[in-house]
Amino acid sequence: MGAKAKQDTDLQEVQSEQQFHEREWAVQRFGWTLLALFLIAGISGVFGDGPLAHLSIASENGQIEFDRFARRHAPTEWAVSYRQNRNTSEMLELAIDAEYLRKFEVRAITPEPETTRITEGAVLFRFEAEGASGRVVLHVEPQQPGFVEGTFRLNDAPALTVRQIIYP
């Protein structure tokens, strides 16, 4: 084999190794980028606690606080704070979309409602209001994974739409 043929073979090997290394570097960059995205998502609260994990939606007479991301069969809370006029009744009515509520198991409600009844498309909880403002906490457990959406309504205020992602 001549010197020219050996040089051509060596050059082909170097080019082949260079192509392999370039593909390997591209895969490494993709892996590092993916790892960084998962790290940022975790710190932000997409997988648990963090600034994106909790959400609060307010209306004219109250607000609802809940976890934007929850896990199936893991306890979570809906905290409903209310403000009432002194001219309104002494009862607080909380209506929750029945289809939405069906996707959760209600473990406890603090304080306990005076009455609970099913109305057209909603479950209505009535509480004795202990003053102009207060808080009701529903301890719930998601029963199925996926994207869930429902409405909450305090007394006669417009309904508030809640959207959650339930992980398996």
HELIX and SHEET records of a PDB file:
HELIX    1   1 ALA A    3  SER A   44  1                                  42    
HELIX    2   2 ALA A   98  LEU A  101  1                                   4    
SHEET    1   A 5 HIS A  54  SER A  59  0                                        
SHEET    2   A 5 GLY A  62  ASP A  67 -1                                        
SHEET    3   A 5 THR A  76  ARG A  83 -1                                        
SHEET    4   A 5 SER A 133  PRO A 142 -1                                        
SHEET    5   A 5 PHE A 104  THR A 110 -1                                        
SHEET    1   B 6 PHE A  69  ARG A  71  0                                        
SHEET    2   B 6 LEU A 160  TYR A 167  1                                        
SHEET    3   B 6 GLY A 146  LEU A 154 -1                                        
SHEET    4   B 6 MET A  91  ASP A  97 -1                                        
SHEET    5   B 6 ALA A 122  GLU A 128 -1                                        
SHEET    6   B 6 THR A 115  THR A 119 -1                                        
END                                                                             
